[in-house]
Amino acid sequence: GEATKYPPILLDVYATWCGPCQFLAPQLEMLAEELGPAVRILKLDSDKYPRLASLLKVQGLPTLVYFDGGNNSGGVSSEVQRVEGALTKGQLVEFLNTVEFINKRVEEGR
């Protein structure tokens, strides 16, 4: 049987008081509409979950962390790449393309 393939995760670590985070939110929504189920976009309020934000070693806000779907490591997602700051939808697509390229090389190298 084919193992279940989980889509990668793009985690947006934000705060409600953060201006650049407010800018990023609609960009991510447009990206989510465009990508559909290919990537799961999740949001983490760093004020509500400070321990998680600190576990993720988040320095600045917003921080976007891209996790693989855990398909290589028995269902445990691992971080592939991260980027800080307010990105436009175009920059987000560029970031994902770079990350997907890194991810593919990792898979092929195993």
C-alpha positions in Angstrom: 0.0 0.0 0.0 1.0 3.6 -0.7 1.9 5.5 2.4 -0.3 8.5 3.1 1.3 11.6 1.7 0.9 14.7 3.9 1.2 18.1 2.4 4.0 20.4 3.7 3.1 23.1 6.3 3.8 26.8 6.1 3.5 28.1 9.6 3.0 31.9 10.1 4.2 33.0 13.5 2.6 36.4 14.2 1.3 38.8 16.8 -1.9 40.8 16.7 0.0 44.1 17.4 2.6 43.5 14.7 2.1 45.8 11.6 4.0 43.6 9.1 2.0 40.6 10.3 -1.2 42.5 9.4 0.2 43.1 5.9 1.2 39.4 5.5 -2.2 37.9 6.5 -4.1 38.8 3.2 -1.0 37.8 1.1 -1.1 34.3 2.8 -4.9 34.1 2.2 -4.3 34.7 -1.6 -1.6 32.2 -1.6 -3.8 29.6 0.2 -6.5 30.1 -2.4 -4.0 29.6 -5.2 -2.3 26.5 -3.8 -5.4 24.8 -2.5 -4.5 21.6 -0.6 -0.9 21.4 -1.9 0.4 23.3 1.2 -1.3 23.7 4.6 -1.0 27.2 5.9 -1.2 27.4 9.7 -1.0 30.4 12.0 0.5 30.7 15.4 -0.2 33.7 17.7 3.2 34.1 19.5 1.5 35.9 22.4 -1.0 33.1 23.0 1.7 30.4 22.6 5.0 32.0 23.7 6.5 28.6 24.6 5.9 27.3 21.1 7.3 30.4 19.6 10.4 30.0 21.8 10.7 26.3 21.0 10.7 27.3 17.3 13.4 29.9 18.1 11.4 32.7 16.5 13.4 36.0 16.6 11.4 38.5 14.6 7.8 38.7 13.5 6.3 37.6 11.3 8.3 34.5 10.8 7.3 31.9 8.2 8.5 28.4 8.9 8.2 25.7 6.2 8.0 22.1 7.3 8.0 19.1 5.1 5.0 16.9 5.4 6.9 14.3 7.4 6.8 11.9 4.5 10.6 11.0 4.8 10.7 10.6 8.5 7.7 8.4 9.4 5.2 11.2 9.7 7.2 13.7 11.8 7.5 17.1 10.0 10.9 18.7 10.1 11.8 22.3 9.3 13.2 22.9 5.9 13.5 26.7 5.7 12.3 29.9 7.3 12.0 33.5 6.3 11.3 36.6 8.4 9.3 39.7 7.5 6.3 40.8 5.5 6.4 39.2 2.1 4.1 39.9 -0.9 2.3 37.0 -2.5 4.9 36.9 -5.3 7.7 36.7 -2.7 5.9 33.9 -0.9 5.6 31.9 -4.2 9.3 32.5 -4.8 10.1 31.3 -1.2 8.0 28.2 -1.7 9.7 27.4 -5.0 13.1 27.7 -3.4 12.1 25.5 -0.5 10.5 22.9 -2.8 13.7 22.8 -4.8 15.7 22.2 -1.5 13.2 19.6 -0.4 13.4 17.7 -3.7 17.2 17.6 -3.5 17.1 16.3 0.0 14.7 13.5 -1.1 16.8 12.6 -4.1 20.0 12.5 -2.0 18.7 9.8 0.3 
